[in-house]
Amino acid sequence: MLEQLRSVFSPLHFLASLGAGGIAVAFFAFINYTLPHGKGLIQRSQTVELAEGAQALVYSLAELGIVIFALIHIVLTLALLKVFVEWLKEGKWRAIWNDPLKNAVLVAPLISLTMTMNVVIGPVRYFIPEFANNLQAIMLPGLIFWGALWLATMVLELTLLRISFVKGFDIEHIHFGWLLHPFVLGMVTVTGAGIAALSTDKSIADIAAFMALVSGLMGFFLLSTKLNVLFERHFAGEGLPAKQFLPSLLIVIPNVTLYAISAFRLAHWLEHHHGAELHTFMLILMVGALAFETWYLIFGSMLLKDFFTSELKNEFHVSQWSLVCPYVAYAVLTSFVFALFSSTAFMFWWGVFLLAVLVVLFIFLLKKQMRCLKAHVDGISCE
């Protein structure tokens, strides 16, 4: 299958591994935020001890989901990295490097690799008692590894931003895939903010927090600017974007989730290490973010109605993998809000429903991807 993938490879294929990792994290977030367990990240021993009745079955299924999708994430990441390195060596990246309308796809591998850190800190740690009980021991190595990802992301983003300024481009042809730039900055920021919130060592926490603020403020600036330009140009044009760009309309949602959770974690850092009292701020922030995403998800789904009923069923484009991230982001934020604001049966089962939708969507797209690769071998066009 790798041979088939090489012939059609795009960095956007990393959205598949990103989606798998995101689903694993969504299952973990559901367990962590819907099952009261005291301070800190939940461990499997606590789930076994505290879960009862029908909820115990739900949590067992969630644990199975963590295992399956964490493994899928790791396998896909390793396979895609192998193909990506070959793609780089062949110089295929040069064709899009200087094109601001296309080079956003180059950040997709970094988004997926940063998700790997979140999979390790959350889902993987959950199952390993020695890891879970000694989380502070990996804060410094984690900071170093994350720092390398942060540096790579900042260098790449600043370089691509410079190209946009120096080379220029036709703004009439921009699309929502442009939001991959603030997406990668948000992903690296949320991981660093997590280190800042979790570390009991003030020096490690402060370093991670400052670095997260640098990337986060850059990303938030780009998100605000790009959204303004995107909506202005869309209203000035006619109709919806081309079908291969339609799924990117929903990339707004994971961006909002990443920056909201980053601010939430930095608020925890301020509370733990600088004596701030920010519970009300965190409550308004997370509930407000979920409220925004709720209407936008409904609006985006309405715009994509024909896409869901025709193109999604009959065609495959690698950009369709970007459909997974918005629903992952919405599910994760729902779990946060359950713990902070509305611990009701409705919110619990709504979270279960969202996770089920994610599993079905991922399997559907994976089967389409496999059929697409086979079709390409048979001489049928497959993008």
N, C-alpha and C positions, 0 to 999 in steps of 0.2 A: 504493500500500500504506500510505502514511502516513495517508491519510484513514481507512482501516479501523482503523489502530492508535489514532488519536485517540479513536475511539468506545469502545474497550475499555481505554484506557491505565490502567496502574497503575505506580507507581515500581518495582514488582517486575520490570517488563520489563527493567530495567537488569541483572538477573541474567543475561540472555542475553549482553550485551556483556561483563559480568564473566567469564562462563564462557569466552567466546572468548579474551579476554585471558589468562585463567588457563591455557588450553591452550597458547597461544603461549609463555608463561613455562615451562610444564611441559616442552615440547620443548627450550627453551633450557637449562633446568636439567639435563635428561638429557644433553645434549652437554657441558655445563660440568663436571658431576661424574662422568661415566663415562669421559671421555677425559683421561688425565693430560697436563697442559700447563704445570705450574709454577704460580707464584703469580699471583693476579689472575683476572679474568674472561676466559674464552676468547674468541678472535677467530676469524673464519671462516678466515683464512689459516693458523692453527694447526691447525684441523680438517682442511683439505685436505692439510696436510703430514704429520700424524700418523696419520690414519685409514687402515686397511688392510683388504683382503679384504672379507668379508661385512659387517663393521662399517662400512666406508666407505659401503656402500649404505644401511645403517640411518641413518647420520648425514646422508646426502643427503636421505633421506625426512623426517628430523626437521627439516632446514632448510626443506624445502618446507612442512612443517606450521607452522613459525614464520611464514613469509611469509603463508600463507593465513589463519591465525587472527589474526595481527596486523592484517591488512587488514580481516577481518570485525569485529574489535573496534573499529577506528577508524570504519568505516562505521556500525555499529550505535550507537556512542557519539554520533556527530554527529546521526544521525537521531533517537535517543531524546532527546537534549538539546533538539532543536527542539520535539518534542512536549511534553516536560516543562516547558519555559518557557511554552508556551501553556496547559498544565494549571495551572500556578501562577497565571498571569494571570487565568484563569477562576475562581480561588478554590476549586477543588475540594478543595484540601488542607485547608480549614477543617473539613470533615466528619470528619476523622480526627485532627486536630492535638491535641485535648484528650482523646483516648481512648487510654490507655496500652496497651490490648489490640490497637490497630490502627496506632498511629503509628510502630511500628518500621519499616514499609515506607518511611518518608521518608528513611531513611539509605542506602537502596540506591544512589541516584545517586552519593553520595560514595564508596561502596565501589568502584564501577566506575571513577570518575575517578582514584582513588588507584591502582587497577590499571594505568591508563594510564601512570603514572610508571614502574611496574615494567616495563611493556612497552618503554618508551623506553630505560631503563637497561640492560635485558638484551637482548631480541631485536633491537630496532632498532639498538642500538650494535654488536651482533655483526656486522652486515653493512656497517657504515660505518667503514673504516679510520681516517679523520680523526677521527671521533668516538671510536673505541676507543682511539686513541693519545693522545687529549687529554681523557681522562675527568675529570681533576682540574680542568680549566678550567670544567666545568659544575657543579662541586660547590656553589659559592656561588649561582648562579642556581637550581640544583636545591633548595638549602636554602630559598631565598626562596619558590619555587613550592610546595614541600611545606609550608612554614610556613603558607601561606595555607590549604591544605587541612586542615592540623592545627588551625588556629584555627577554621575553619568546623565541623569535626567536634566539637571540644570545646564550642563554643558550642551547637551543636545538641543534643549528647548531654546536657550539663548542663541545658539548658532542658527537654528531654523527661524527664529524671530528676526535675526539680523538679515537673513536671506530675504525675508518678506519685505523688510524695509529697503534693502539695497536693490534687489531685483525688480520689485513691484509685480503686480499681477492684476488680472481683470476681475475686479470685485463683483462684476455682474454674474460670475460663475461660481461664487462661493456656495457652500452647502453645509449642512449641520455636522458632517463628518469633521469639519474644522474644529469642533469642540473636543476632539481627541487631545489637543494640546493642553487645555486646562484639566482634562480628565487624568492624564498621566501625572501632572503636578498635584492634583488632588489625591491621587492614589499614594504617591510617595509621602505626601503631607500627613495623611491619615495614619500611616504606619509609624512615622516619627512621633506624631502626637500621642499615639498609643504607648510608645516607649516612655515618653515624658509623663504620661498619666500613671503608668504601672511601676516605674522605677522608684525605689525608696532612697536611692542615692541621689542627692540633690544636684550634684555636678553633672551626672549623666542625664538627669531629667531636664536640667536647664539647657544643656547643649542641644539635646534632641528638640526641645521646645523652640529654641531660637532658630535652628535650621528649618524646622517645620513652619515657623512663621515666615521665613524668607520665601520658601517655595509656595506656601499657602497664599500669601499676599500676591505673589506674582500670578499664581493660577487664578485667584479670585478676580484680579484685575483683567486678565485675559478673558475669563468667562463672561464678566459683565460687558466688556467691550465687544466681544465677538457676538454675544446674544443680541446686543443692540443693533449691530451691523446686519446680522443675519435676518432679523425680523424686519428691519427697514428695507433691505433689498428684496425680501420675499414679498412684502406688501407692494413694492414698486413693480414687481414682475407679474406674471400670469401663471396660475395653476400651481400644482405641486411639483416638487423636484422629480428627476428621473427615478424610475423604480428601484435602481440599485442604490440610490441615496435615501429612499423613503425611511428605512429603519432608523437612520441616524436622527430623525426628528425626535426620538425618545432619549437621545443621549443627554439631554438636559437633566433627566431624572437622576442618573448615577452621579452626575456632577454635583447636584444639589445635596445628595446624600453624603458624598465624600466631604464636602466643605462644612456641612452641618455637624457631622460626627467629629471632624477635626476640631472645630470650635468647642464641641462638647468635651472632648478629651483634654484640650488645652485649658478649659475651665477647671477640670479635675486637677490638672497640674498646678494651677494657681491656688486651688483650695488646699492641696496636700503640702505644697512647699512654700507658699507665700501668704497663707492665712486669709484668703479671699472667701466670701460667702456668695456663691453664685447659683444656688439651686433654682431660684426663680428664673434667672437668665437661661439656664439649661432647659428648664421645662418649656418656656416660651419658644426657645430656639427649635427644639426637636418637634414639638407639636405643630409649630408654624411650618417647618419644613415638610412634615407629612401632609399637612393641609394643602400646601402648594402642590406637592407631587400628586395628590389625589385628583385635583381638577386637571392638572396637566396630563396625567395618564389617561383620564377620560377623554380629554380633548384630542390627544395624540392618537388614541385608539379610534376615535371618530374619523380623523383624517386618514387613517390607515385601513378603514373598513374594506375598501375595494382591494387593497393590497393583501389583506388577510384572507379574503374569500377567493382570490384568483391567483395573483402572482406567487404568493407564498406556497400555495398548494401545488402549482404547476412548474415553477422555476426555482433555480437555486443560484444565489450570488453569495459570495463569502461575506458580504456586508450584513447578511441576514443574521449572522452570529451576534451582531450588536443588539438584537432583540432581547437576548438573555439578560444583559446587564441592567436594564431599567427595572425589570421585575425582581431581580436579586436585590437591587438597591431599595426598592419599595418594601420588600419583605423584611430586610434587615432593619429599616427605619421603623416599621410596624412593631417589631420586637422591642426596640428601644422605647417607643411610646407606650407600649403595654406596661413596661416596668415603671415608667415615670409618671404616667397620667391616667391610663384607663385599663386597670387589671380586671377586665370583664370577660365573661364567657364568650361573648361575641368576638372580641379582639383576639382571644386565644384561637378560636376556630377559624377566624378569618386568616390568621397567620398560618394555620395548618393548610387551608385552602390555597394560599399563595405558594407555599412550598410544593404542593402537589402540582400546581400549574407549571412551576419551574421545572420539575422533573419531566413532565410530559413534553414541554417545549424543547428542552435540551435533547431528549431522546429523538423527537421528531426531526430536529435539525441535524443531529448526528447521522441518522439514517439517510436523510437527504444528501448530506455531504458524502457518505460512502457510495450512494448510488451515482452521485455526480462524478466521483473519481473513476468509477467503473465505466460510466458512459464516455468519459474522456478517452479512456483506453480504446474504446470501440469506435473512436473517431467522431464522437458527438461533442459539439462545443459545450464547455462547462466552465463558468466563471466563478 
